[in-house]
Amino acid sequence: MSEELRQTALFDEHVRLGGKIVPFAGFGMPVQYPTGITEEHRIVRQRAGLFDVSHMGEFVVRGPDALTLVQRISINDPSRIAIGQAQYSAMCLESGGVLDDLLVYRFPDRFMLVVNASNLRKDWTWIVSHADDLDAELEDVSVDTALLALQGPAARQILTPLSSVDLERIGYYRFLEGEISGIPATISATGYTGEDGFELYVLAHQALALWTSLMQEGSSYGLVPAGLGARDSLRLEMGYALYGNELDEEHTPLEAGLGWITKLEERDFIGRDALLTQKRIGLARCLVGLVFEGRGFPRSGYPILSGGEIVGALTSGTVSPSLGVGIGMGYVPAHLSAQGTELQVNARGRMLDGVVVRPPFYTEGSIRR
Amino acid sequence: MSEIRSDLHYTEEHEYLQGTDDESVYVIGITDYAQGELGDVVFVELPDTGVILQKMEVFGTIEAVKAVSDLYCPVEGEVIDINTDLDDDPSLVNSDPYGAGWMIRLRVSDPTEVDELLTPDGYAEHIG
C-alpha cells in the first residue's frame, strides 16, 4: 500500500473489539466485528447498533454569503432549511453529473456540510473554487469531528437517559445541540438504515468516551457495534443511494431517482441548466430497484439483461438479510424501468430472474418521519 | 486465531482434505481461516454426485456476503457425495467448517497426489 491508512479516533477500540479492518476511502475501518455482517444487520433492525462513521467529512460555512455559497453548490434549496434542520442534497458538475451527495445542517450562525470521505478533497476544492467572489468563510473540521450513528428501534431508549435534551423534541431530520453523558454533541435525528436513531457529532478526542458510554448504557438493550458491511446492506434494503455505486459524475440526480431533492425552480445552482435540459428531453436511463427470485447472489457490476441483450449493470446488490431474497439497484434504459418489468442479471454465468420494484425493499423499519 | 487441524491436508486455496476409513476417499471443505475471511456464507453451489473432477478444476462456488469465491479440487477424482445440508443452512460452513460444514466426498484417482498437498505446518506458514 503506497499510502498509510488514516484512523478515526475509535480505531484502537475497533481493533480491541475484534473488528475486521479494511481500507475504505483512505481510512482503516471495521467492515464487521466478530458478530458478523448478517447478524449485525439483524440486530440493528431488531434492537440497535452503534456505527463509527467518523471518516465522513464536515465543512463549516459561515459569513454573510454563507447561504449564497450553499445555494450555488446545492441541488436542494438551502433557503428552505430551518435553523435546527438538516437537508439531504447533492452537488453537481455543470454537466449535471453528481459530484457528491451530502447533508446540509443549518445552525443559527453557520451551515455544516457533511460529505463522503471518498470525495472530501474533491468537494473541498470544488466549494472553495466557487467561493472566490463571496464573503463566506470555509473550514474543514473533519479531522476534529467524530460521528457516531446509533441506529435501531431501541436507539431512543438507550440515548434518552444519557441526553441533556428531550429527544422527543428532535423531529426527523432535525437536530439540537446538547450533551450526551456530559459530552457536548450535535444530536441529529438522521441515519442511513431505515431505523429510528440518531447521529452524534462530537469532538474527536471525546469519541471514545461517548462510544464507551453508549455501549455501556446499551448493553441491557442488546446494543452491538456494527461495521461498514451492515451499514451497506441496511442502506441497500432502504434503496438509499451510495456515492461510488449509484451516484457518480456520469449520472445525474434525476437519473438516480433524486428528483425529489432537485429544486430547479426559481433558483440557480451549478448544473441547473443541464438538469433542466434533461428534464425537458426526458431521461434516457434511470436507476431501478430489482428483486430476484431463487438462489443466487446479485453483486455490483453484474450485467443486467433484457431479451438476451445487456442493458445495464448492477450498481449494488446483496442477499437481503431481512427479506432473504436477492436485491439490487442499477441503471437501465427508461423504457425498461417500469415497475414489474422483468430483467435478468448474469451472476458469473448463472442467470438470475429479477423484477423492477420501487425501493425501499424493506418497509418494516422503525424510522420516524 | 484460526484452527488448523493436525490430521488434515491443505491447499493454498484454503480447501482441506480429510481422510476417511476408505483410503481413496477424502472429505473436502474450506478451512476455518477461509470461512473467517469470507464472513457469512449465504449459498454454496456444489457439483452433482458422479462428476469426475480434474486436478485444480472449479467444483463449486461459495457466496459470502462480502464476496464470491470458487472452490478448487486439488486432486483428480469422482464426486461420490455432496453435503445437501448446506442448501438449507450454508452457515454450517462458518460454524463448523471441519465437521457439518463439509462440502464433497471425493474418490481420489491417485491417492499419492494427496501427499503433495500442504501439511498443517505448511498451511500455517501460508496464511501467516
Interface residues (C-beta under 8 A of the other chain):
Chain A: K20 V31 Q32 G36 I37 T38 E39 G229 S233 R295 G296 F297 R299 T318 V319 R348
Chain B: G39 D40 V42 F43 E45 T61 E63 V65 K66 V68 N94
